[in-house]
Amino acid sequence: MNIQQISQGLLAKFEKSRLVFWQDTDIEFKEQLEELDINDIEIILLDGQSHLEIKQRIELQEPNTLFLLYSNVAPNVPERDWLFDIRLYSEDFYADSSSMILNELGMRMEFRPVISQYRAFFTNKVRVNRLKKLLPHSANKEELELALLAATLKIDSPTFAGILLDFLVKQGNDIHDESLFDELSKYNLTATFWRFAADEVGYILEKNDDGSTTEPEFIDLIIKLLFTECYQSLINSGLSSAHSIFERFKINLLPIHLDEHGKKDYSDRSGLNSSKRATAVNIIKSMRESRSMGDAYNKLASFIEAELELKNLLGTITSPQDLQRVETFESAEQQFIILLVKKINELDKVEVDALISHRLTTHWALIQPNYAAILKAIRAAKQFYTLKQKYIDGFQYDSAKEMYRAYEAELYKFDMAYREFCQHANQVAHNGSDILKKTGLVNDIETLYVDWYLHDLAITWGKHIDQENLLNDWKIMGVPNQYDFYSHQVESIFNTSQVQKVFVIISDALRYEVAHAISDQINNEKRFSSEIKSQLGVVPSYTQLGMASLLPHNKISAHIGSKVEYKVDGVSAHGTENRKKILAKHNGLAFKASEVLGWTNDEGRQMVKDARVVYIYHDQIDAIGDKAVTENQTFEACADAISEIKLLIERIINRLNGSRVLVTADHGFIYKSSDVVDSDRATLQAQPKGAVEAKKRYIIGETLPEGDNYWQGSLNTTANLALDTENCSNAEFIVPRGSNRFNFVGGAKFVHGGVMPQEICVPVLRVRELDKKQQTKLSKERVPVVPLANPIRLVSLNDKIQLLQAGAVGDKYIARELEIWVADPDGNVVSHKQVAMFDATSERQEDRRHNVIIMLNGSGFDRNISYKLMMRDITQPNRPIDLEPVSVTIDLAIQDEFDLF
């Protein structure tokens, strides 16, 4: 500081008081004192003079004079200082470098020792400017030091949590980096970091035998942070504190406790109400859940897991419930999955669904699609097992009608569960994991589906076909036939409403259960309503015959030459161009789905503006399933079909001004994932005489023979074909009994053409747009969620609360995902934010209770203050909805003794 700066600083002080003390204890400015040019100010050198005489002069003799009282020694203690009372109402001036820095920072002079300690930091203006931006107003010593650490590391968060997270990320990105503390060491800040580590998370260093303190290691701190979070998660999951795993954990838990000799004390101390433990846990959770820090977390967790062989340790846990809240290490996810599969038949469906629903919201399932796919496969498997248990005595029905209705109402769920299981299991296998195969789940579900469900279903259904002679009168009372689709479904809309245009989506091989999934998804959204019914499909259940039966017609006829051709009122029904001709007679149009999806809004409206009915042909499932090279992708094709058909419906209603949409199919299909074997083949020594078209599940021709291993019938009965049109044929068919195939040519896992319910229970979806009034009346609400206790009382830093899902997800309610936390009266977040999914389908209230662990941050909670439980609906992340807060009392009766050290 030059003489001019000193003069200006002194004059500023004299504006506040006529007496200014200047304690120049480092004797930096004694020689410059004579150079001071400040008019009307008397300088008194205090050292070596009587302070009593000086006191008399400035207070009695010259009470109006401005005095600068300069000294090179520190003041006496108050009781021996004659000038103490004067110091109380005077101003202090400092001109040393530490004081200058404090003046620049706008801080009090009491922090001069702190500035002196970190003097090297202040040699760079860029660092100082960074510090200024981070310093809070009226900062204390701790806040100043945290700001120094943050400014050195070039981070924006002057908190220990932010500083520690920065180090954790850097270490995660380079596990073997040993230079993390180099910058801190330059400015004497390394010891400061470790002091905060002790104060904030309890990382206390023990003493060596010679009394010295052990050296801190950052990798050791990382181990303890991860172990502490894992330990707390195991406790929150309900694992017994007596479990042997905790013997390995206790040496790595925070906070560290020392005995009277400065050695680590591992005696049993749970740390339940330790704010240091809560801070450690929340730092790790914050890192794991951050998009920007998640990758570094994964690398750290993987490194520690391998170094300490934690996979074997976590393998000692034998219940999936005891791991349900553990996300720390990937091996915990793997062990949870293995245990869930092992226990799948011991746990009820409600519990399995709840465990999986929770795990799908957790770290490893969110970042690795394979884990999510495994969990979804297990959920589908449990659905299959639960259905099997319900039908443990087999399928027993009094009539074909009763069995058909049973399939329409519930039996289709076997096929849906199997499809969903296989779809997710295939995804897992394609990603290189064989966990579902190793656990035996894939083989078990496949065996049950093929050897029990399909086998027993086929036997029971076949008995009714024989007993009721159905193939000679292909009708089921109350079930419309597929060949009446246009008159019963399309024309009925025109006859019973003011609708001027109907759109019909025909998806090749869209079987009933897949269509049901589409209907369910539509009804879980607000704008549209979907009603699903079925129609009795034609036999043989294959594309050309099914497509012809769906067209408007007076008569359909078969014409057999070198192949089979179907004509509708004399016009070939094969191919989109011919179907356009048939529809044109009824003021109708036909398009491929790809065309419709490619239209602009204006193009689409122009294309359909004059039409009364618009047929849209969609081909995804059959196009993939009916080829040997792609049939293994059948269930993936089903998932794609669901998405594409939903998109088509949205385009029709939103862009083409359609208000009524019908979705149906030409036929369904049967599929098995396992390779076909000889037992899947129907006995047919050779292609019978009269056969024209021979496929895997059907043969068509004339004067076909009867046999014991198959059914034989006439298409004029099963497809209502006319026999009185020109050059028509009396076409007959043969289909194998059960789910067997005649041959395996062209792929054999995916088949259709027969009379199994999966093939002939053809879906009909009626989709309509809802006006605002109907949306309010018919749309499903997100399920209500309420606490079972109000107000809520928390008695520990990690406490459990129970929330009730007030209704079952189903006809009235849809699932909702909530972010849950505790806030103080000013709205400040005082706990970790937890995510919970509420999607229980059980009607029993006790099955819809949801435990949420509240993990409070920090200390100093006041039992007399009303905190708030905040719940934010994040089902649609871009449109969060805040629910009504619930009062919370935080009554931490006992502060953990760890926080005293």
Buried (B, 14 or more C-beta within 10 A) or exposed (E): BEBEEBBEBBBEBBEEBBBBBBBBEEEEBEEBBEEBEBEEBEBBBBEEEEBEEBBEBBEEEEEEEBBBBBBBEEBEEEEEEBBBEBBEEBBBBBBBBBBBBBBEBEBEBEBBEBBBBBEEBBEEEEBBEBBEEBBEEEBEEEBBBBBBBBBBBEBEBBBBBBBBBBBBBBBBEEBEEEEBBEBBEEBBBBEBBBEBBBBBBBBBBBBEEEEEEEEBEBBEBBBBBBBBBBBBBBBBBBBEEEBEBBEBBBEBBBBBBBEEEBEBEEEEBBBBBBBBBBBBBBBBBBBBBBEEBBBBBBBBBBBBBEEBEBBEBBBEBEBBBBBBBBBBBBBBBBBBBBBBBBBBBEBEBBBBBBBBBBBBEBBBBBBBEBBBBBBBBBBBBBBBBBBBEEBEEEBEBEEBBEBBBBBBEEBBBBBBBBBBBBBBBBBBBEEEBEBBEEBEBBEBBBEBBBEBBBBEBBEBBBEBBEEBEBBEEBBBEEBBBBBEBBEBBBBEBBEEEEBEBBBBBBBBBBBBBBBBBBBBBBBBBBBBBBEBBBBBBBBBBBBBBBBBBBBBBEBBBBBBEEEBBBBBBEBBBBEEEBBBBBBEEBEBBBBEBEBBBEBEEEEBEEBBEEBBBBBBBBBBBBBBBBEEEBBBBBBBBBBBBBEBBBEBBBBBBEBBBBBBBBBBBBBBBBBBBBEBEEEBBBEBEEEBEBBBBBBBBBBBBBEBBEBEBBBBBBBBBBBBBBBEBEEBBEBBBBBBBBBBBBBBEBBBBBBBBBBBBBBBBBBBBBBBBBEEEBBEEEBBEBBEBEBEEEEBEBBBBBBEBEBBBEBBBBEEBBBBBBBBBBBBEEEEEBBBBBBBBBBBBBEEEEBBBBBBBBBBBEBEBEEEEEBBBBBBBBBEEEEEEEBEBBEBBBEBEEBBEBBEE
